[in-house]
Amino acid sequence: MVLLSTSDPTGIAYVQTINLDGESNLKTRYAKQETLSKTPEKEKVNGFIKCEKPNRNIYGFQANMEIDGKRLSLGPSNIILRGCELKNTAWAIGVAVHAGRETKAMLNSSGAPSKRSRLETRMNVEIIILSIFLIALCSIVSVFAAIWLRRHRDDLDTLPFYRRKDFSEAKPKNYKYYGWGWEIFFTFLMSVIVFQIMIPISLYISMELVRVGQAYFMIRDGGMYDEASNSRFQCRALNINEDLGQIKYVFSDKTGTLTENKMEFRCASIWGVDYSGSKGDLQSEQVAHEVEVDGMIFRPKMIVRTDPELLQLAKVGRESQRGKHVYDFFLALASCNTIVPFVVDTPDPSVKLIDYQGESPDEQALAYAAAAYGFMLIERTSGHIIIDFWGEKQRFNVLGLHEFDSDRKRMSVILGCPDKSVKVFVKGADTTMFSVIDRTLNKSVIQTTEGHLHSYSSLGLRTLVVGMRELNNSEFEQWHFAFVDASTALMGRAALLRKVANNIESNLRVLGASAIEDKLQQGVPDAIESLRMADIKVWVLTGDKQETAISIGYSSKLLTSKMTQIVINSNSKESCRKSLDDAIVMAKKLTSGSIVSHNMEGSSGAVITPVGLIIDGTSLVYVLDSELEEQLFKLASMCSVVLCCRVAPLQKAGIVALVKKRTSDMTLAIGDGANDVSMIQCADVGVGISGQEGRQAVMASDFAMGQFRFLVPLLLVHGHWNYQRMGYMILYNFYRNAVFVLILFWYVLFTCFTLTTAINEWSSMLYSIIYTSVPTIVVGILDKDLSKRTLLKHPQLYGAGHRQEAYNSKLFWLTMVDTLWQSVVAFFVPLLAYWNSTIDAPSIGDLWTLAAVILVNLHLAMDVVRWTWITHAAIWGSIVATWICVVCIDAIPMMPGYWAIFHIGGTPVFWWCLLIIVIAALVPHFVVKFIYQYYFPCDIQIAREAEKFGNLRGHGAIEIEMNPILEPHQR
Amino acid sequence: MADRGGTSSGGGGNGAPELAKKSRKPKYSRFSQQELPACKPILTPGWVITAFISIGVIFIPIGLASLFASQRVVEIVDRYDRDCIPRNVSDDGVGFIEDAKANKTCVRTLTVQKQMKSPIYVYYQISNFYQNHRRYVKSRDDKQLWSPKNERSSSDCKPEDFTSNGQPIIPCGLIAWSMFNDTYKFSVKDKVLEVNKKGIAWKSDREHKFGSDVYPKNFQSGALIGGAKLNSSIPLSQQEDLIVWMRPAALPTFRKLYGKIEVDLEPNDNITVIIENNYNTYSFGGNKKLVLSTTSWMGGKNDFLGVAYLTIGGLCLFLAISFILVYVLKPRPLGDPSYLSWNRNAAGHLN
């Protein structure tokens, strides 16, 4: 909708676009001056709007409007999109240009890509194996049935238990017999029906339930609640919980993810002088600058630390040469932005807070800083700004504004000052600024500023360079003409405007530089340290420049002094290839290290120098989507840290895809901004930070949380648990169903292959519903192999997920062998014990049912690590429930097995059978488990023992290393 | 605000914003933080060895006891299906058994090896008879057996459901139709041994499953006679042979109780059995055996459980001993961090 007029006399409408891009701050939309005065209720407004075709770009709009014979340009700031909410604006009138499905909001809605967990994908392979096994079982039965029918084909008519022919009529005809082929076919189908629980359909349901339970615990984890944003952990995708336990690569955004994205103005370099706030008198300077206007005190919302010397200079004003520069500098900071000041009421009616709302947190920080030094931006309209300069209001006409774009990496504003001079203020990134600065002027200033910039960015501060130029009339006229022309152009307006901007942003005088601290989020260095110890590779992909990225890398412990850095900055494909080749050679030399020693046991230790790779966006342009990808991956896989700086959003996704394509390792992407969305969707697991930069990332993510450091409990604790639980649950479900099916199968061999089941039909139905389902779900949700403390203390334990310890084909086959043994014991012990006896089918069926249920539940009980009362209730409760069900079924006189359980239960043989089945079936599992745990312990096992016996307490690195020496002496 | 007040009822309008402002911090509970008190058993060597020893110690006596009980059971098994066919037709068993005029009486002499205390159970054992065949198992109707109201109830019984003129057959189905009809008469030293045929079926079946007012009707009246005929003046609940037969056997070789002899038999007694060899097992190659057996607390004669218990008990003891040996020879301190995989390399490096 193109705005025509609003309730605001200046034609401003404030909108909130939380539904569109998730940003909660207010944005301003302007009605054109020419349409402001028109009131459609009273007069007819005639006009003609020409606009581009509907598209999904919510940040762009190009159109022009002809009204009263004038052609006006319309841009994204003149329209209100569907889904926006008007705030602080009573009404707005506009012309709808796109409607219905053509609106940008509708065009942007797309389904999230569906993700499937790695474990589930692997599980499907095993399910196929089980299916083959099932088909094999059915085929065996069919073949045997065929052979039997063939051999008895002459007897079938009168066989007392077959009776093919119905002799009640004169001419005997076949009864329920459709020929040899059909009988075999029916046998096959029937065997599929009887054995179908081999394929654990209920497993999928249990997995979903378990995931819901796991999600509940993740959400409820008090350790992952962020006080500051009042946000809990959010589980947005329910089917990849267990993938969290196998993450090998973490791709992290920097801004807002590693850092808080709360910018704080730290220091400035003005005209070659460095003003870094001294530390001694912080408290005294904390008093915020206040301005009294019309009896009201205005106070900026955020308090900025100020440098007293600079404050003094700013106060003195333009008298001295130095003061003039300071004045210009802060004027630039206060004006060269798109900040909108809001006046917020406080409990004290005479005090008003000024809240700066803007799109970029850097600008906010700078505006607050300017306000702290007395340059308070009070009002902004499309035509002018009012700046309060130490109580004196000054009005500047905004003649033109060249917005920030990522190509120029700078923005400029052309101000008409009260003294009628026209000045252009430019601020931008240092690399692009120095190319437009007139280097002939004040060489020393430029040099010292560059020096300051370097020292700032090595402190991890974000730097911006501010420059200005006074325009003379002809220059201004020339620019104005070009600007108006460009901004009403319909085709290629952006390019034209950029050209205009480039023209005006030249030969600048450097005013100084500002440095903003991008505060690291709480606990980031520790988190990264933990992740690294867990053998997770952390890649940082940031749009920041290399120095900032590296400095953040150091401050977040990503890079350490021990590390060798390989930097790749190339401007062409060839140089890129060359530097990659060199880097690979070097990395090989460093990482292979020198094998230091061989000892008697034959284990070897190697000293490895960790390598950090730093690569920038320009190089990546040449690398991605070319054959160099392979090399980059080879190199990157040798490096423990990879920092990519100056990368575009799509490149982020490209890097994630690069790793995902080439390894089977799991990738996780974490980010908070709209620029991370592509990366989050591309990675196996996407984590969104509900931070400052809006909610797009959260919307696209699978999990969302408040802070980066929650990644550690998420992966190391919950991920580990989820993986262990899910892996065990899948195996156990395979085992549980296969035991039952095999018992049925063995019996079929004794029934002429006709698929009679001694086990009651109800029992076989209830088997996976009531008898055995609850314990696996409870264990899948509640079992914890290790406590949270241990897992956090020893991040290396996360390696179990990397090594796929909880679920792999070896375990699968072991389980299947165990299954075979257990089913054989459970079936043949009663069979032989009741051989040549009067036992009837329902009775022995009850025995088999109970044996199978007790067996699988005890098997589970043996593998449970933590017994809480819920686990006890589930396991023993299931066994009791089974007994009750069996008794109930046998108490129905209409069932063939009426009273069977009471009869067989009255004989001691029944009980001796149950006892020996359970013990004999579980002995191999128990022995193997014990031998593995005791003689080939995995890390988890040792940690578990340590947890129980407290050996790990207080073991520092030295003590750990001393243990093997002390041990032989003690023995 | 006025609008919102309108939509929410009464004073609720004030509460809503307050709730929204409330901290979303998850409430602490031991459950939601997964910190429920729990016991975490670990397989320590001591624990495992104790478990194995105790299994061994418990199982071996059980095994010995049941083996002993099984050995004390005296059992006489006599296969008579082949020998009860006259020599001249020995290769045509089916023809002989289907010949209604042939004399099927057969006399067997059994010698008692050991003293048999009463009650002595008389069983017939049939092999190769698939009473668990799907077609066979389903061919019965429990409702019909239970109440005369349901006499026409079922079609499961086909082809033995209705006579050719549409009268219901009671009891219907293949199971009843194929009822065993050999009879045995026992005598020792010309003195008749009474066989008590009361109470051979389950009490529960007699009282609740087979109706006391359901009488056999049109039974074995078809063209093909499968087995025994029933006295149609006796209700089903008292036809104990039928009730026994109607409990489908689990396995193709099965025994069914024929009756009880309630006198002791002394060693070297010669029992003369007069068998009416009526039942046709020849058509499916099954054999028939007559079994006289005493019982013990473990049931009939079956050494399997005793042997199994002894085997498992022995195995567990053996495992316990080998674990003790290995434990003494090559112990591993539990929970020693130096065994952790990431410490092992470092440790190796030090040595």
Interface residues (C-beta under 8 A of the other chain):
Chain A: H152 D155 T158 L159 P160 F161 Y162 R163 K165 D166 F167 S168 E169 A170 P172 Y175 K176 Y216 F217 I219 R220 D221 G222 Y225 E227 N230 S231 R232 V596 S597 N599 M600 E601 S603 S604 G605 F750 T751 C752 T754 L755 T756 A758 L782 K784 K788 H794 Q796 G799 V829 L831 L832 A833 Y834 W835 N836 S837 T838 I839 D840 A841 P842 S843 I844 G845 V865 R866 W867 T868 W869 I870 T871 P893 M894 M895 P896 Y898 W899 F902 H903 T907 P908 V909 W912 C913 I916 I919 A920 V923 F926 V927 K929 F930 Q933 Y934 Y935 P937 C938 D939 I942 A943 R944 E945 A946 E947 K948 F949 G950 N951 L952 H955 I960 E961 N963 P964 I965 E967
Chain B: S23 R24 K25 P26 Y28 S32 Q33 Q34 L36 P37 A38 C39 K40 P41 I42 L43 P45 V48 I55 F59 I62 S66 Y123 Q125 F129 Y130 Q131 N132 H133 R134 R135 Y136 V137 R140 D142 K143 W146 K158 P159 E160 F162 T163 S164 L174 W177 S178 W202 S204 D205 H208 K209 G222 A223 L224 G226 G227 R247 P248 A249 A250 L251 P252 T253 F254 R255 K256 L257 N280 S283 F284 W297 M298 G299 G300 N302 F304 L305 A308 Y309 I312 L315 C316 L319 F323 V326 K330 R332 P333 L334 G335 D336 P337 S338 Y339 L340 S341 W342 N343 R344 N345 A346 A347 G348 H349 L350 N351
